[in-house]
Amino acid sequence: MAKEADNDVEPAPDAIPKAGVKKIGAGAQESLKRKAYHSAFWTVVGFGASSVLRLASSLILTRLLVPQAMGLMGLVTTIVQGFVLFTDVGVGYSIIKEKRGNDPAFLNTAWTMQSVRGFILWGIISLAAWPVQGFYKREQLAALLIAAGFEVALSGLNSTLLIVFRRNLELHRTVMLQIMAQVVGLVSTVLFALWLRNVWAFVYASWLTAIYNVAVSHYLNRQTPNRIQWDWTTARQIMRVGPWILCSTMLTYLSTQLDKLMLGKMLPLAIFGTYTIATTMVEIPRTLLGRINNMVIFPVVSRRADLPRPELRAKLMRHRWPALMAMGAGIALMAGTGDLIIRLLYDKRYHDAAWIMPMLVLGLWPRAIMTTVDGAMMALGRLHYNPIGSLIRLAAIGLGLPLANRYFGLPGVVVMVAMSDLFNLGPSLYGRWRNGLSTSIQDLQATAFILLILAVVLGIRLMLGLGLPTDAIPPFVGVQP
């Protein structure tokens, strides 16, 4: 698979490897369909519960902590996430994708690699902490990064059972574990914030949540517990796909988080904290897209990759349409009413996020078009289109953000970030076409739908005298830190 991904010439559709999946009969197909619907249901349940808990955490903490603290922790989270993704060797992907993904020797080797990586990563973060603080010139940043790195090391000890649940489409188990972990995180963060009233509340709560996840995952896996083991065949299987996974996640991270990495230095910390609150709201639909792709589309298509390409495309489009309609309606409603939501839920210190959030959420539509097919491309082993698109988006943001900030200030920055996913779209559309999974007509129909919904929402606002979400945009003047 990795070797093919390196080729410049795309093989014919019938020459594409079948992802190690055997043809399945009608009974197995029906069982897989039931699992897919079951997985989709639990994905939505998990998304809803997770969104409620994340929103509750945001509302409580923004009343306990000043925007500067929210901005500083947002910067820490973004930087640590980058280190995590820059060292992703594809353990989770391999467990889901490979035929031996349920084999104890495979799982134990994967767990050993994952655990060692976690502690090595903590050391890397610790070594980089002081140079990073020197670059950003933010007090406490180095100490916070080192402390946050310890949480990464703890998370590396999680049992592989959490990934096996996804492989086997047992998402009800995954969702319940995620919800309980978020409850633990929310309660502990609020308690620490009430006690400390500073940014360290996030760090201590993350430690408790990581310890909880490790303990619960290994308790549930006590019948076939993970242990230190090394199997060279498994290691080679995982590392074979590692370069493409690493390249894809690294470029995706940079292209989606470069705005925060740059704005964390370019903007005053209070303004950056407000921007972080707006992006927190935008993460709700973005998270749903990612979960549908990783927990439903990818595992399901991995089991159907042997189908003739026209049949696979037809099934994909049929199941993709309801997801596009739901996402389109959600994005249109959030874009049309986001400012009202921010003003209703948050205190006045964060009201500048009211005009930022609607603009950013509207920019999610190109990502929705891409993400609802990404799982199919992953299952077919076509991993190289996303890195290409991410590289183009990365270059656009890296060059465009400083200019937008210099000449147009924060409004220009927000517009640039909102439009940036358009740069990803070209390689994605081309990759689908080359692999017999083109969805262009369906994409245009869905886009027309979202524009219609948005026009109706804005028309109702104007009739009610509520104005437009863009009315609060400040003057287009450059912002200096």
N, C-alpha and C positions, 0 to 999 in steps of 0.2 A: 504493500500500500504506500509506504513512504517512497519507495523507488519510483512508482508510477507518478506520484505527486510531483516529482522533480522533472518529469518529462515536459518538454515544451509543446509537443503535439498531443492533443486530447484523443484518447482511443475512441473507437466507435462505441455506441451505447451497449451493443451486445458483447463487447469485449471487456466491459468494466467488471471487475471481480464482484462476486455476489456476497461479499462481506462474511463469508464462511457460514451462510445460512442455507439450509436445505429447503426444498420445496415442501410446502405444508398442505395437508388436505383440508377438506371443507370444514370438518369438525374443529380442527386446530385453528382455522381462520376465524370461525365463529367465536371460539374461546379468546383469541387474540383481540377480536373486535370488542368483546365484553370487557376485557382488561383495559383496552384503550379508553372506552367510555368511563370505566371506573376510575382510571388514572386521571382523566380530564376533570371528572367531578371533584376528586380529592385535591387536584391542583388548584381549582377555583376555591375550594373550601380553605385550603392552606393559604392561598393568596389573600382571601378576605380576612381571615383571622390575623395573618401577619401584618396586613395593612392597618387594621384597627389598632393592633398593639404598637406598631411603629408610630402611627399618628398620635396615640395616647402618650407615648414616651416623648415625642417632640413637643406636644402641647404642655406637658408638665414641666419638662426641663427648660423650655424657653421662659417659663415664669420663675424658675429658680436660678437660672444662670444668665449672665449678660451676653450680648451678641459676640463679644470678643472670645469668650470661652467656647461658644459653639463654633466659631470660626477656627480656633486653634485645634479643637478636636477633629473638625472636618478635615483640616490639613493633615493631621497625624494619620487619620484613617485612610486618606487617599494615598499617602506615601507608603504606609505599611502594606496596603493592598497591592501596590505596585511591586514591592519586593516579593510578595507571595506569588503573583502571577508571573513574574520574571523567572521564577524557578519551578514552574509547573512542568512536570515531566510526563503528564498524561496518565497518572495512576487511575483516577476515576473513569476516564474515557476508556481505558483498556479493560477494566473490570466489566463495564457495560458491553463493550464491543466484542471482546474476544470470546471464542467458544469455550475456553477454559475458565471463564470468569467466575464460576462457582466452585472450582477446584481448590481445596484447602492449601495446597502447595503454592498455587498462583496467588491466593489471597494473602497468605502469610508473607510471601516475598514482597507483594505490593505494600502491605502494612509496614514491613521493615523499611522499605525505601521511603515511605511517607513519614515514618517516625524520625528517621535519621535526618531527612530533609528539613523537618521542623526545627530541630535544634541547630543545625548548620545555619538555617535562615535567621534564627535569633542572633547568632554570632555575627552574621553579615550586617544585620540591622544595627546591632550595637556598635560595630566598627564605623558604620556610615553616619551614625547619629550626630556626632559633633560637626563634621563637615556640612551636613544638611542644615544644622542650626546656623552655622556661619553663613550659608547661602541665603537663607530666608530671614535671618536676623530677628528671630522670634524667641523670646525668653521661654525657658522650660521645654523647648521643643526636643532637645536631645534626650533629656530624662524621660519624657513621655514616649518617645520612639523606642527606647530601650525597654521600658515597661510594657509597651504594646507588643513588642517582639516576643516577650515571654508568653503572651497569650497565643501567639502563632505556634510556639513550640508545644504548648499544651494541646492545641487543636490537632497537631500532627499525630497525637496518640489515639485519636478516635478510632473505634473499631471499623473495619471495612464493611461491617454489616449494614451501615447506613447507605453505602453505595450498592450493595447487593439488593437491598430493598428497591432501589431505583431500577436496577437491571431486571428484576423480576416483576416490575410494575406493581409492587405492593406499596403504593404511595400513601395509603391510609396510615401505615406505620411511620413512614417518613414525615408526613405532615403532622401527626400527633407529637412526634419527638421535637420537631421544629417549633411547634406552638408552645410546648412546655418550656423549651429552652428560652424562647422569647419572653415568656412570662417571668422566668427566673431573672433574665437580663433586665427587664423593665423594673421589676420590684427592687432588685439590688441597686440599680442605677439611681432610682428615685431616693432610696434610703441613704445612699452615700451622698447624693446631691444635697439632701436636707441637712446632713451632718457637716459636710465639708464646704459646700457652696463654691466649689471650684471644679476645674476640668478633670482633676484626678478621680472624680466619681465615676467617669466613664471607664477608666483603666481598671480600677478595683472590681467594678461590676463585670468587666469582660473576663477577668480571671475566674471569678465565681462561675460564670456561665460556661467557660471552657471546661472547668473541672466537672461541672454537672454533666456536660455532653460526654466527656470521656467515661465517667462512671456509669452512666445509663447505657451507653452503647456497648460497653464490655459486659455489663450485667445481662443485657438481652442476648448477647452472643456467648454466654457461658458454656453452652453445650459444645460448641466448636470454637473455642477461644483463639484469638490471634496470638501468635508467638513469633519470636525471632527465627527467621528461616531464610535461606538464600538459595534460589533455584535459577541457574544461569539462563535456562530457556525462557523462563518467565521474565527475567530482567531484560533479556534481549527483546522480547515481544513488546514490553512497555517502552523501552528506550528507542525502539525502532520508530514508533509514532511520536516520541517525545519532541523531536525537533520541530515538526509541524504544529503540534499542540503549543509548544513554547512560543513559536513565531506568531501563531494566531492570537494566543491570549495576550502576549506582550504588545502586539500592535493594536489589538482591540482595546486593551487597557489605556494605552497612550492616546488613542484617538478619542476615547470616551472620557478620560480623566485629565487630559492635558490642560483643559480649561481651568480646572481647580488647581493643578500644580502651578500654573502660570499666574492665575489670579490671586493665589495665596501669597505671592510676592508683590504683585502689581497693585493690589487694592489695600486700603486700610482694613485691619482685622475685623472691625465691626461691620463694615460693608460686606466683607467676605462671609461673615457669619450669616448675614441676611440672605446672601446668594445661596449659601448652603441650605438654609431652610427651604428656599424655593426648589432647589434640586431634590430635597428630600421628598417633597410632594410629587415631583416628576418621576421619582424612582418607583412609585406605586405601579403605574402601568408598565414601566420598563421592566420591573421585576416579574410581573405576570408574563410578559413576552418571553423572558429568559426561562421561566419555569415551564411554560408550555413547550418550548423547544427542547430543553434538557430532560424533562421528566416524562413527556408524552411523545412528541414527534420523533425524536432521535431513537429511543428504545423501540417504538413500534415499527418504524421504517427499517430499523436494523434487522427485524425479523421478516420483512417483506421485500428485502432488496433483491431477491431472486426473480421477482415478477418482471415481465416484459415492460420496458420503459413507458410505453403509452398507457398501460394499465396502472402502473405505479403513479404516473402523473394524474390520471383521472381520479384515483382514490385520494391522492394528496389534495387536489383542488376541491373535491367534494367535501372533505373534512376541514379544509382550510377556510372555506367561505364563511361559516358561522363565526369562526374566531376573528376573521377580518371585520365582519359586521359589528361584533361586540366591541372590538378594540377601536374601530372607527367611531362608533357612537360614544364610547367613553372618552376618547381624546377630544372629540368635538365639544362634549359637555364640559370637560375640564378646561378647555381653552376658552370657552364662552363664559364660564362662571368662576374661573379660578381666583380672580381678584376678590370676588365677594366671599369666597371660602376663606381666603387668607385673613381678610379683615374681620370676619366673624369669629374665627378660631384663635388667632394669635393676638398678643398684646401689641401696643402701638410701637414698641421698639423694633418690631419685625414687619411693619406694614409696607416697607419698601419692596418686600417680596411679592406684593399683590400684583404688580404689573410684570414681574419677571416670570412667575410661574406659568401664566397662560401662553407666553411666547415660547418658552422652552417645551411645554407639553405638546404644542402643535408641531414642533420639530421632531416628535417621535414617530410621525406617520411613516416616513421612509424606513425607519428601523422596523416598524411592524410589518411592512411589506417584505423586508429581508428575513426577519427572524422566523416567520411562519414557513419558510422553506429551508432555512439553515440546517434544521435537524435532518432533513432528507439528504442534503448534500454531505453532511457528516457521515451518515450511515453508508453512503456510497463511497466514502473515502476521499471525497473531493474537498480537501481542506485548504487549498491554496488560494481560493478566490477571496475569502474573507481577509486574509493578511494583505492582499493587494489593495482591496478597498480601504482597509484601515490605514495603510501607508499613505494613500492619497488624502484621506481625511486628516491624518496627522500633519501632513505638510501644509494643508490648507489652514488648520487651526494655528500651527506654529508660526506661520507667516502672517495670518490675518488678525489674530488677537492683539498683538502689540499695536498694529496700525489702527484697529478699531478703537482700542482704548485711548490711543493718542489723539485721534481726531474726533471721535464721537462719544467717548466716555463709556459708562456702563451700559447705556442703551445699545450702542454699537457692538459691545462685547456680547450682549445677550442675543442680538440678532445673528451675529456670526456663529455662536454656538448652536442656536436653533436651526440654522440652515446647514450645518456641517454634515449631517447624515446624508445629504444629497450626494456628497462626494463618494460615499460608500456604495451607492445604489448601482452605478454602472457596472463594476466588476461582478456584482451579485447577479444582475440580470443576464449578463453575458455567460456566466457560468451555468446558469439554469438552461439557457438556450443550447449550449454546447452539450449538455448532458440530458437533453430531452425532457426537461422539467420547466419549460417556459410557462409563466403565468401572467404575461403582460396584459392580456385582455381583462382578466379578473382583477388585476391591480388597478387598471383605469376605472373599471366599474366601481370598485370599492372607494377610490379617491373621489369620484363624483358623489358617492353616498355621503362621505364625511363632509364634503363642502356644503352639501345640501343641509345636513343637520346643523352645521355651524352657522349657516345663513339664517336658519329658523331661530336658533338660540339668540343670535345677535339682534334679529328683528324684534323678538319678544322683549329683550332688554331695552331697546330704544322706545318701544311702545309704553313700557313701564317707567320710563324716565330714569333708567339706571345708567345710561351712558354706555361706553365701550370699555373693555378691559385695558385698552391702551391709553385711556384718558390721563392716567397718573404717571405716564412716562416723563421723567425729568428732561431738562434741556440736554441736547447732544453736545456736551462739553467734556473734554478729556479729564479723566480722574487720575490724580497722583496719590501714591501711598503716603 
